[in-house]
Amino acid sequence: MLPDDGRFGSGPTKIRHEQIEDLVHAADTLLGTSHRQKPVKAVVESIREGMTRFFNLPAGYEVVLGNGGASAFWDIACCSLVTRKAACGVYGSFTKKMAVSAASAPFLEKPAVFESDYGTYRLPEFTEDADAYFWAQNETSTGVATPVKRVPGSVDQGALTIVDATSAAGALPVDISETDAYYFSPQKAFGSEGGLWVAILSPVAIERAQAIKENATIPGSIRWIPPFLSLTSAIDNSRKNQTLNTPALATLVLMDSQIQYLNENGGMDWAAARCKRSATIVYDWAEASSYATPFVSDLDARSNAVVTVDIDESIPVSDVLEALRANGIVDVNGYRALGRNQLRIGVFPSVEPADVEALTHCIDYVVEHR
Ligand SMILES: *Cc1c(COP(=O)(O)O)cnc(C)c1O
């Protein structure tokens, strides 16, 4: 009754065997070689083209990448994209961290924070003096998905829309024209390793980064842009299919393999439908179960990438997790900081819906045979 593959983590996620085969091939051709030379640059180019196709990028949008993961991009956005003040939606651990970054930058005003209880969401609302709006499309800590639509009035005030899509990109549908910076790491839906960030930038965001950089170099400016967090240098390097400093080549190869897999199968529509199918299996199972309940009550806010399910307090989830892990089913624990008796199941495109079905039977079996 076991799934063929027991990896249901929310990041890092399952890496498909075919990706490993591509990595083995790369071992002979480019691992251990310079990222400034043509073979590695061709992989970066292929990733940038693959993303352009997958997200059907409007004219002028660019795929930019660098080292440090989505966490680094929080600080990059504060250094290089926010002019004076951000407005942030906060409804889980990751959106909270982003708002803390904005609050910590000494050259920015305190952000406007729009907060809601975990398991729900609240988007940032129109804020008079804001020039950037922050939120996450998928709050990985709670399994809440949000609409990606510009805040009314934000374009007229010249503000940027900056969306953390770390666990959404590649799994949930998006209209990129509703964003100016849509950023993510490769170890979630793109089934690669961590350590890298990718940001899809609008022409307005690129202009903003350039203007902030120019102002920051005027003597007396209090803004410090550490070279590692400079978005303009990331843009310059990405245009040459490079990164500012040395990237993990295996991460690039695995990511390139995955973006090709997604595009060959039908791109965003295919990936989103597959994730929805897997998520629905879990939600339907939980709704019908006597001991499991979907954590997110608002049906429209239930994520099709990360599914959270509360387990009745009479059944310690740690016992269930232990039995599952002993049988090769891993990483379905809830987010620690949430502190709930909860399972959290990553249903990214690499996960087979049939394995998700098998997982629900295994959970039932473990609970019955405790
Ligand atoms: C995983 C995650 C991050 C952090 O990504 P890193 O690559 O570890 O920096 C940020 N935001 C969200 C929504 C995430 O799911």
PDBQT file of the ligand as one rigid body, heavy atoms in Angstrom, charges set to zero:
ROOT
HETATM    1  C1  LIG A 401      10.982  28.099   1.638  1.00  0.00    +0.000 C 
HETATM    2  C2  LIG A 401      10.470  29.493   1.630  1.00  0.00    +0.000 A 
HETATM    3  C3  LIG A 401      11.319  30.598   1.795  1.00  0.00    +0.000 A 
HETATM    4  C4  LIG A 401      12.778  30.456   2.115  1.00  0.00    +0.000 C 
HETATM    5  O1  LIG A 401      13.481  29.917   1.039  1.00  0.00    +0.000 OA
HETATM    6  P1  LIG A 401      15.055  29.685   1.182  1.00  0.00    +0.000 P 
HETATM    7  O2  LIG A 401      15.454  29.176  -0.149  1.00  0.00    +0.000 OA
HETATM    8  O3  LIG A 401      15.267  28.719   2.307  1.00  0.00    +0.000 OA
HETATM    9  O4  LIG A 401      15.649  31.021   1.500  1.00  0.00    +0.000 OA
HETATM   10  C5  LIG A 401      10.768  31.852   1.706  1.00  0.00    +0.000 A 
HETATM   11  N1  LIG A 401       9.455  32.041   1.467  1.00  0.00    +0.000 NA
HETATM   12  C6  LIG A 401       8.603  31.011   1.319  1.00  0.00    +0.000 A 
HETATM   13  C7  LIG A 401       7.165  31.286   1.037  1.00  0.00    +0.000 C 
HETATM   14  C8  LIG A 401       9.092  29.704   1.396  1.00  0.00    +0.000 A 
HETATM   15  O5  LIG A 401       8.256  28.665   1.220  1.00  0.00    +0.000 OA
ENDROOT
TORSDOF 0
